[in-house]
């Protein structure tokens, strides 16, 4: 039986609560010769569990999955009525609590220390969880290590993993005295799952927050407040923070007043369906060339989104600006809006969608329908729909653009059949008098050059919202000569076209 699990079960049977049982598991790993990383890995997993009570005799696998007592993969036995660890997946999602792998924690700590002009006399992880960053700070020679978390079970493990650390039960958003180094992996919690009182508090504290924001954004802002002048901040962040609108105000503050010193490319985070980046900066450091390609931060600030990442190179911002000068935004020539949201307060879309025509039904497609060549029928009933839109948006010749772009090129379809579109599509309806034929607009939207240009100017985001589509440049030359090739119409040199094509993903890797 694994050491940590055996100790947890023994402590729980003796009456310990989940936090005390987690501590017992951590002590057992330590006493068996495990280092801090072993404590975090083995006891930390148990700290992310609640205490359940067995309704029957059962076995537990190494992954804590309940099985029959005689199952070949059972590594522990639990008698009926006895406590056992139950993975708290819902609680972890609600708190955004995911433990950082050792290699990533070490890299972030090293980058934060390198970013600081001051010796690493003290370092802090404001949301330390089970202690991965605390262990990494100790390995790096930081003299005083501080950690805080709202999860008492996690702190019980962190106290054993990093025995010299000063720990407290506190929120990662709470103000703290500045220290030379602050590191951490903030909670990744979307607006739909945020506590309303916390959200209101954060809006009052950071008035610049976007209407929709992930908790990682105010966490990053609060963490920077805890860094002393010219000290180092190192964070693990969702890569969307570097490109999406909700992170724009934060990015602009970083670029204008601080020195970004390290940026680790996006990669998968274990156990979570999200790509993350590692980032380090020097607080109040003079802005300088941005990693990894030496881009001037002042140039990046000229772009509306100020996207960060490893795609932009020196000269790209000037290229984007040259294209803009030779163009008009698509939104000046077309009405652009999302499709209908075919559900509402009276129920889901299954009530309204049908496979055959009938009274009151209109032809309907979403992005999947178009990809599969399928047509359905929508009972168009605005009072029972969340965002019904007006019929004139659909009952015309138009373009339908797939909103979820992903890592591939833009997908768009020409519609001459008056089909209503679902909210997975963006509708592009040419205004009266638009001089550019629909077919040319379709060629523009699906061009690798425009895809590359959009990624350079607005980031590698997964979604193309209506405002993103509206910003797509239409060559001014097309207003009188729509037959011109796109590079010629935009005045692109062969080098310019090659750069834009290189910025677009290979269609073979959709």
N, C-alpha and C positions, 0 to 999 in steps of 0.2 A: 504494500500500500504506500503511495507517495507520502513523503514526510509531512508536507504542509497539510494535506487533506486529513491525514490521520490525527494531527494535532487539533485541527479545527473541529472535527467530529468529537474528539475526546473532551475538549473544552466546552462545547455546546451541550454535551450530555451531562456535564457537571454543573450546568446552569448558566454558563457565560452567554452574554448577548452576542450579536453578530460582530460588533467592534472588538470585544474581548477575545472572541474566537479567532478573528483575523490576526490579532496581536499574537495569540498563542501559535498560530501557524507560522508567522514571521520569525518568532523566537526559535521554533523548531528548525526552520531552514538555516538560520544563523548558527545554531548550536551543532548542526550537522556539518558545518564547514562551509556553508554557502556565503558568498560575498553579497554586497548590496544589490547587485543586479539579479542574483538568484532569488533574493528575498522579494524584490519587486515582481519578478516574473512568476514565481510560484505562489507566494502568499497574496500578491497583488490581485491575482485573478479571483481568489476567494473573497477579498475585500470588496469586490464588485458584486457580491451575492447577498441576498437576503436569507434569513433563516426560515426554512419551511419545516413542516412536520410530516413525516412519512405516513400515508394512509394505509400502507401495507409494507411487508418486508420488501426491500428493494436493494439493488446494487447500483453503484455509481461508476461510470467510466472515468478515464483520466480527463475527459472533456466535461465532466460533471453532468453527463446525461444519465437520467434514471433508466435502468434496465432491470431485468429479472435478476434475482440474487445469484443464480447459477450461470449467468451470461458469460461468455468467454472473455469479453472485454471489461468485465466488472473488476475494479481495483479496490473497492471498499464495499462493506455491507452496512446497511442501515435497517434497524428493526422497526417494526410498526410502532408509531407514536414517538419515535426519536427524531430530533432535529437533524437537518442536513442542508447544505448550501444550495440555494436556487439562484442561478444567474439572473440578475436584475436588469434585463435588457431594456425594459421600458424606462426605468429610472436612469440608466446610462444615457439613453437617447435624450431624455428630458433635460439632463444636466450637461450633455455634450461631453461626457467623461470617457476619454479614450487614452490609454497609456502609451507613452512615446517609446518607440524601440530604442535600444541603447545606442546604435550607430547614429541615429538622428539627434538624440539628446546630446551626445558628445560633440557632434558637428555644430549644433546651435550654440552650445556653451563656448566652444573654442572661438566661434565667430564673434560672439558678444564680447568676450574678453579682448579679442584683437581690435574690436571697434572702440574700446574704451581707452582714453588717454590716461586714466588713473589706474594704479595697481589694484588688482582684484582683492581688496581687503574684505569686501563683503559682497554677497550675491543673494538674490531672492528669486523664488518661483512663487508668484501670487496665487496660483492654483495648482499646487504641487501634486495632488492626487496621491498615488502610492510611492512617489519619490524618485522617479527616474532622473529628473533634472537635478535633484539634490545630490544624488550619487555622482552624476557627471560633474557638478560643481566641486565636490570633494576631490575627485580624481584630478581636477585641473588645478588644485592647490588654493582654492578660495578659502580665506581664513575664517570668516563668519558666514554661515549659511542659514538663510531664513526661508520658511515655507508656510503657506497657509492654504486651507481648504475648508469647504463646508461639509465634507463627508468625513465623519469621525472614523468610519471603518478604514478609509484610505489613509488617514493620518496615523492610525494605529500601526499600519505596515510601514509608512514612511519613517516613523520614529525608530524602527529597528533597522531599516535599510540604510538610513543616514543618522547614526546615533548621536552625532555632535550637532545636529541641526536644531535651530530654535523654531519650534512649530506652534501654530495657533489655529484655532477653529474660527475661520473668518472668510469673508467673501473676497474673491480676487479683484473685485471692483472697489474695495475699501482703500482709502488713501493710506499711504505709509511713508515714513521718512526716506528720502532719497538715498540710494546706495550706488556704488560704481557699476554694478552689473545686475540686470534683471533679465530673466529668461522664462520661457513657458510655452505651454500648449493650451491656448484658450479654449473655452467651450464653443463648439460649433453648434449653434441652436438657431434655426430659422425663425422668422417672425411668427409663424403659425403656432410654434411650440414655446414661445417665451412667456414668462410670468408677466402679467399686465402691470403689476405694481413696480417690478424691477424695470420694465420697459419705460414707464412714465418717469421713474427716477433718473434713468440714463438720458432720456431726452432733455430733462431739465439741466442735467450736468453737462451734456454735450449737445447744445442746440443745433449744431451743424449736421447731426445725424440725418441720414436719408429717411424717407417715410418708411421704407422697408429696410431692415438691416439685420445681418447676422450678429449674434452676440460677440463674435470674435473682433468686430470693429471697435466697439467701445472698450472691450478688454485691452486691445492693443493701445488705445489712447490712454487708458488708466495706467497701464504698465509703464508707458513712457514717462508719465508724471512721476513715477517712482524711481527714475534714473537720475542721478546727479548730473550736473552740467558736464558735458564731454565724456559722460559714461556710456556704456554699451548696452543696447537692447537686442535680444535675440528671441525670435518667435517662430513657431510653426503655425502657418495660417492656411486656410482654404485658398487654392489658387484663384478662385473667383474674386477674392478681396483685391487682387492686383488688376482686375479688368472690369468688373461689373460696376454699374452706377452706384450701388450702395456703398462702395468703398472709395468713391472718387474724392470726397472731401478729406478723408484720411490720407490718401496718397498725395494730394496737393500739399497738405501740411508737412508731410515727410520731405517732399521734394524742395519745398521753399525754405525750410528752416533747419534741416538736419542732413546728415551725411550717410547715405546708404553705402554700406561697405561690402555686403555679401548677399547673394541671392542664389539659392539652390533651386534648380529647375523642378517643375512640377513632377510629382510621382505619387503612386498610390500609397494610402495609409492603411496599415493592416486592420482588417475588421470593419472598415467604414467605406461606403461607396462614395468617396470624395478624393480628389487629387489635392495634394498639399504642396506648399513650398516652404523653404527655410529662408529667413530674412534676418539681417542684422543691420543696425544703424548706430551712429554716434549722435547722442543728443546735443543739439545746438552746435554741431560741427559744421564748418563751412561746406555748403553743398559742392560736390565735385563730380567727376565722371562716374556714371552709374555702372555697376556690374551687370552683366559680364562683358559688355562690349564698349564701355567708355562713352556712352551717350551723355550729352550735356543735359542736366536736369532742367535748365531754363528752356531748352528746345522742347522737351517733353511736356512742360507746362503749357505750351502753346496749343497742344491738342485738346479738344473738348473733354475727352475722357481721362487724359494723362495716364494711359495704361502702362503698367510695369510688366516686366517679364524678360525673357531672353530672345524675343523675336526682333525687336527694333534695333537698328544699327545707326551709327552716325550718318547723317544725310537723309534718313528716311522721313523725318519731319518736313524737311524742305521739299522732298518729293510729294508728300501729301499736300502741302500748301500750293505747289505748282499745279497739281491736278485740280484743286479747289478753285484756283483762279481761272482755270479754263473751263469751268463747269457751272451748272446750276443744280441745286439739290433736287432730287426726284420729287420731294414733297411740294415743290412749287408747280409741278406739272400734273400731279396726280393726287387724288384723295387716297389716303393710306390709313387703314384701320384693321383691328383684329376682327376675326370672324365671330359668329354668334357663340355664346356660351349656352348650350342647349340643355340647361338644367336650371333649377331655381328653388325657391322656398317650398314649392309644392311637390318636389320630388326630383329624381334623377332623370337623365336623358333617355333612359330606356322607355319612359312613358311617351316620348315625343318622336323617337326614331323608329322607322319601319323599313322593311325590305321591299315594299311594293307601293306604287302610287295610290292615292285615295283622296277623298274630299278634304280640302284644307291643307294638303301636304305639298311641299315644294322639294325639288331635287336638292340633294345635300351631299357634301363630301368633306372629309377631314384629310389630314396629311396621309394617314395610312390608307384611306380609300383611294387616293390618287396614286399612291405607290403600287397598289394592288389592282388598279383598274376597276374599282367597284363604285357603284352608285347606290345611295340610299335615299330615303324620303323622310323629310322633317315636317311634323305638324307645327307650323309656324304660329305659335301662341305666345305673343310677347308678355302678357301678364304672368305666365308661369315660367318665364325664362329670366336668367340673371342679367344677361346683356344681349338683348334680341337684335339690336341694330335696325337700321331702316332698310326696307326692301330694295330701294334704289342703289344701295351699295353692291348688291349681288346681281340684280336683274339687268346686266349690261355686259359688254365685252370688258374683260379685266384679266389681271394676272393674280395667281394664287401662289404665295411664297411660303415654304415650310419654315415655321418659326424656330424649331429646334435644329440648329445648324450642325451641332456636334463638331467633330474634327474634320468633317468633309466639306466640299464646296456647297454653295447655295443651290437649293433645288426650287424650281418654279415651274408653273404650268400656265398655259394660255387657256382661258375659258371663254367660249363663245355661246355657251348654253344656259347662261343665267343660273348657274348652280349656287346655292347658298353654301357658305364655307364655315367650318367649325373653328374653334378658337386655337387649334393647332396650326392654323394658317393665317397669314397676313394678306389682306386684300389690297391690291393696287388698281385703282380705277382711274384711267386718264380723264383729266378735266376737259370740258368742252374747249376745243381749239388747240389741244395739245398737238404740236407739229410732228412728234416722233411716233412712228407706227408702233403698234403693240408688239409686233415681232421683234423690232429693234430694242424695245425696252426689255423684252424677255432675254435677248442675247446679252444685253448689258448686265442684267441681274445674275445670269449664270456664267458670266465670263470669269475665268481664273484671275484675270487682271483686277477686276473689281473685288473679287473675293480677297485677294492679297491686300489690296488697298484698304478694305474694310478692317481686316485684321491688324494692319499697321496702325490705323487711325483710331480704332475703337477697341482693340484687344481681342484676345482669343476666346471671348465668351461663347457659351453654347447657344444662346438665344439671339434671334434677330427680332427685336421688338419693332413696332411701327416707327418709333423715332429713329431706330437704326436704319431701317429701309428708307425712310424719308431723307436721310442724310446722304444716300448713295449719289455720287456725282453723275450728272448727265452732261456730256460734252456740249458746250455752247454751239460748236460747229454743227451738231446734229439738228439744231433748231431750224437751220436752212438747208443743210446737206446731210440728211440722215443716212445716206448710203455710204458715207466715209467709214473706213475701218476704225475701230475703236482707238488703237494706239495713235493713228494719224490725227483723229479728231481731238484727242487729248494732248497732242503735241509731245508724245513720249518718245524719247530716244530708245534705241535698242537696249541700252543698259538699263534704262528706267523700266522697260517692259520686262526684262529679265529679272529685275529685282522684285517686281510685283508678282510675277509668276512663281518666284522662289518662296515668297511669303505665303502663298496659297498651298494648302495640303494636296498631296498627290491623291487624285480621285480613286486610285487603286487601294488606298488605305482608309477608306470611309469606315 
